[in-house]
Structures are given as structure tokens and as C-alpha cells.
Amino acid sequence: QLQFVEPGGGLVQPGGSLRLSCAASGFPFSQSFMNWYRRTPGNGRELVAWISLDGDSATYARYVKGRFTITRDNTKSTLYLQMNSLRVEDTAVYYCNAQPNFASWGQGTQVTVSS
């Protein structure tokens, strides 16, 4: 059964850091490109970061580039997102999925950046 479990969210002050994880199962993780997404009430779901199969390459949305880092551990079928220098506008529910997307999504994790 395909599943994404995304713990790790929470409340953090502006300028702070947070590390998200995504435990994936039910598909060949090591053979799948992976993405982080986020959903905000005003912008819908948007792509945050992409990572290659072996983790050697990654791309980022312009609004997180230089602040966020996507990594993966294929031995654990787990995807990570290190978020630094967080801003209020990073407040969102964060999700992971493969590329191309599977129809099934996890519940996501809420990240709230607020003083």
C-alpha cells in the first residue's frame, strides 16, 4: 500500500529552522524522483523542491532557494527538507510525493512561522 508519512512540522519563529521528513512506502523509493510541495490557503499547492534518484542533484523554487535543502536516504525510503531562515510566508502544509505524482497523498505536516 502506497503511503507517505510526513512528521516534523511545528511552530517556529521567523529566522528559525525546522527539519521535515517523509517516510515513503509501497513503491520503489530509490527508483523515484521525489518532490516536496506546500499548500497555502491563498496559493494552492506549489512545488518547493525536487531531488534526483541518487540525491546528487536538486532544484528549488526561487522563493526557497538558498534557505531550504532537500535530501534523501534511499536505505530508509525517507525524504528530508531542511528549512533555514524561515519566513512568515513559509507557513503552509508541507507534503512529499514522487515525480510523476501518485494519486495518493499523505496528510502533510503543518509548518507555522510566527513570532
C-alpha positions as YAML, in Angstrom:
chain: A
units: angstrom
residues:
- id: 1
  name: GLN
  ca: [0.00, 0.00, 0.00]
- id: 2
  name: LEU
  ca: [1.42, 3.31, -1.07]
- id: 3
  name: GLN
  ca: [1.91, 5.70, 1.81]
- id: 4
  name: PHE
  ca: [3.60, 8.99, 2.66]
- id: 5
  name: VAL
  ca: [4.00, 9.95, 6.33]
- id: 6
  name: GLU
  ca: [5.26, 13.45, 6.98]
- id: 7
  name: PRO
  ca: [6.05, 14.26, 10.62]
- id: 8
  name: GLY
  ca: [8.29, 17.07, 11.75]
- id: 9
  name: GLY
  ca: [6.25, 20.24, 11.42]
- id: 10
  name: GLY
  ca: [5.51, 22.74, 14.13]
- id: 11
  name: LEU
  ca: [5.65, 26.35, 15.24]
- id: 12
  name: VAL
  ca: [8.88, 28.26, 14.74]
- id: 13
  name: GLN
  ca: [9.85, 31.90, 14.97]
- id: 14
  name: PRO
  ca: [10.95, 33.86, 11.90]
- id: 15
  name: GLY
  ca: [14.60, 33.17, 11.18]
- id: 16
  name: GLY
  ca: [14.39, 29.76, 12.78]
- id: 17
  name: SER
  ca: [14.96, 26.30, 11.37]
- id: 18
  name: LEU
  ca: [12.98, 23.10, 11.03]
- id: 19
  name: ARG
  ca: [13.66, 19.71, 9.50]
- id: 20
  name: LEU
  ca: [10.85, 17.79, 7.87]
- id: 21
  name: SER
  ca: [10.91, 14.12, 6.99]
- id: 22
  name: CYS
  ca: [8.76, 11.97, 4.74]
- id: 23
  name: ALA
  ca: [8.67, 8.22, 5.20]
- id: 24
  name: ALA
  ca: [7.57, 6.59, 1.96]
- id: 25
  name: SER
  ca: [6.39, 3.04, 1.37]
- id: 26
  name: GLY
  ca: [4.57, 0.92, -1.19]
- id: 27
  name: PHE
  ca: [6.66, 1.87, -4.22]
- id: 28
  name: PRO
  ca: [10.33, 1.69, -5.28]
- id: 29
  name: PHE
  ca: [11.55, 4.80, -3.49]
- id: 30
  name: SER
  ca: [15.15, 4.56, -4.70]
- id: 31
  name: GLN
  ca: [13.92, 4.49, -8.31]
- id: 32
  name: SER
  ca: [11.67, 7.52, -7.93]
- id: 33
  name: PHE
  ca: [12.38, 11.21, -8.29]
- id: 34
  name: MET
  ca: [10.93, 12.94, -5.25]
- id: 35
  name: ASN
  ca: [9.42, 16.34, -4.54]
- id: 36
  name: TRP
  ca: [8.40, 18.48, -1.61]
- id: 37
  name: TYR
  ca: [5.28, 20.59, -2.04]
- id: 38
  name: ARG
  ca: [3.42, 23.04, 0.14]
- id: 39
  name: ARG
  ca: [-0.15, 24.24, 0.26]
- id: 40
  name: THR
  ca: [-1.29, 27.62, 1.44]
- id: 41
  name: PRO
  ca: [-4.84, 28.96, 1.50]
- id: 42
  name: GLY
  ca: [-4.04, 31.67, -1.00]
- id: 43
  name: ASN
  ca: [-1.72, 29.86, -3.42]
- id: 44
  name: GLY
  ca: [-2.90, 26.27, -3.50]
- id: 45
  name: ARG
  ca: [-0.28, 23.54, -3.83]
- id: 46
  name: GLU
  ca: [3.11, 24.61, -5.11]
- id: 47
  name: LEU
  ca: [6.34, 22.76, -5.80]
- id: 48
  name: VAL
  ca: [9.09, 23.55, -3.31]
- id: 49
  name: ALA
  ca: [11.96, 21.24, -4.24]
- id: 50
  name: TRP
  ca: [12.92, 18.26, -6.40]
- id: 51
  name: ILE
  ca: [15.68, 15.69, -5.92]
- id: 52
  name: SER
  ca: [17.29, 13.18, -8.24]
- id: 53
  name: LEU
  ca: [17.35, 9.40, -7.72]
- id: 54
  name: ASP
  ca: [20.71, 9.32, -6.00]
- id: 55
  name: GLY
  ca: [20.37, 12.69, -4.30]
- id: 56
  name: ASP
  ca: [23.21, 14.30, -6.20]
- id: 57
  name: SER
  ca: [21.01, 16.86, -7.92]
- id: 58
  name: ALA
  ca: [18.26, 19.10, -6.61]
- id: 59
  name: THR
  ca: [16.27, 22.09, -7.76]
- id: 60
  name: TYR
  ca: [14.32, 24.62, -5.73]
- id: 61
  name: ALA
  ca: [11.57, 27.13, -6.14]
- id: 62
  name: ARG
  ca: [13.03, 30.62, -6.27]
- id: 63
  name: TYR
  ca: [11.36, 31.62, -3.01]
- id: 64
  name: VAL
  ca: [13.18, 28.92, -1.00]
- id: 65
  name: LYS
  ca: [16.47, 28.69, -2.89]
- id: 66
  name: GLY
  ca: [19.42, 29.20, -0.61]
- id: 67
  name: ARG
  ca: [17.32, 28.56, 2.51]
- id: 68
  name: PHE
  ca: [15.92, 25.04, 2.05]
- id: 69
  name: THR
  ca: [17.80, 21.81, 1.32]
- id: 70
  name: ILE
  ca: [16.19, 18.61, 0.09]
- id: 71
  name: THR
  ca: [17.94, 15.30, 0.75]
- id: 72
  name: ARG
  ca: [17.05, 11.63, 0.73]
- id: 73
  name: ASP
  ca: [18.10, 8.37, 2.33]
- id: 74
  name: ASN
  ca: [17.29, 5.53, -0.03]
- id: 75
  name: THR
  ca: [18.23, 2.92, 2.58]
- id: 76
  name: LYS
  ca: [15.38, 4.23, 4.75]
- id: 77
  name: SER
  ca: [12.99, 5.28, 1.95]
- id: 78
  name: THR
  ca: [12.90, 8.70, 3.56]
- id: 79
  name: LEU
  ca: [12.93, 12.20, 2.13]
- id: 80
  name: TYR
  ca: [14.01, 15.26, 4.12]
- id: 81
  name: LEU
  ca: [13.65, 19.01, 3.90]
- id: 82
  name: GLN
  ca: [15.94, 21.18, 5.98]
- id: 83
  name: MET
  ca: [14.40, 24.63, 6.25]
- id: 84
  name: ASN
  ca: [16.52, 27.52, 7.48]
- id: 85
  name: SER
  ca: [15.91, 31.25, 7.76]
- id: 86
  name: LEU
  ca: [12.20, 30.61, 7.86]
- id: 87
  name: ARG
  ca: [9.83, 33.42, 6.97]
- id: 88
  name: VAL
  ca: [6.23, 34.06, 7.85]
- id: 89
  name: GLU
  ca: [5.32, 33.36, 4.22]
- id: 90
  name: ASP
  ca: [6.72, 29.82, 4.54]
- id: 91
  name: THR
  ca: [3.72, 28.98, 6.70]
- id: 92
  name: ALA
  ca: [1.97, 26.11, 4.93]
- id: 93
  name: VAL
  ca: [1.15, 22.43, 4.99]
- id: 94
  name: TYR
  ca: [4.09, 20.55, 3.51]
- id: 95
  name: TYR
  ca: [3.75, 17.32, 1.53]
- id: 96
  name: CYS
  ca: [6.00, 14.93, -0.32]
- id: 97
  name: ASN
  ca: [5.27, 12.87, -3.41]
- id: 98
  name: ALA
  ca: [7.09, 11.15, -6.21]
- id: 99
  name: GLN
  ca: [7.53, 12.59, -9.68]
- id: 100
  name: PRO
  ca: [5.34, 11.88, -11.52]
- id: 101
  name: ASN
  ca: [2.88, 12.23, -8.67]
- id: 102
  name: PHE
  ca: [1.00, 9.33, -7.27]
- id: 103
  name: ALA
  ca: [-2.70, 9.99, -6.85]
- id: 104
  name: SER
  ca: [-2.46, 9.22, -3.13]
- id: 105
  name: TRP
  ca: [-1.02, 11.94, -0.88]
- id: 106
  name: GLY
  ca: [-0.11, 11.92, 2.78]
- id: 107
  name: GLN
  ca: [-1.74, 14.15, 5.37]
- id: 108
  name: GLY
  ca: [1.12, 16.59, 5.22]
- id: 109
  name: THR
  ca: [2.65, 18.45, 8.12]
- id: 110
  name: GLN
  ca: [1.78, 21.95, 9.27]
- id: 111
  name: VAL
  ca: [4.61, 24.45, 9.48]
- id: 112
  name: THR
  ca: [3.75, 27.75, 11.12]
- id: 113
  name: VAL
  ca: [6.26, 30.57, 11.17]
- id: 114
  name: SER
  ca: [5.21, 33.24, 13.60]
- id: 115
  name: SER
  ca: [6.58, 35.42, 16.35]
...
